[in-house]
Amino acid sequence: MLCVSFFMICLDATVVNVAVPDIRASLGASLNDAVWVNSAYALCYAVPLILAGRLGDRYGPKRIFLIGLAGFTAASLACALAPTPRR
């Protein structure tokens, strides 16, 4: 399961990088906005890692993994439904 998860992380990061020109074109975003989308994605992925590791030690890795998967899915849906690159 972790191997599939790692593959999905790499695939998703690649998709975000490849989608930058389309994000700019379809949302009318500037290059700066598109770079912020990419940077925000990286921050939202990297920042919770330490906390998730600690919670996994305390409550079990499978439970925390499934919670993280649900959160990731919800956040991806919110990003897909965003009408603009800004708030």
PyMOL commands that set and color helices and strands:
alter all, ss='L'
color gray80, all
select helices_A, chain A and resi 2-27+31-46+49-59+61-80
alter helices_A, ss='H'
color red, helices_A
deselect
rebuild
show_as cartoon
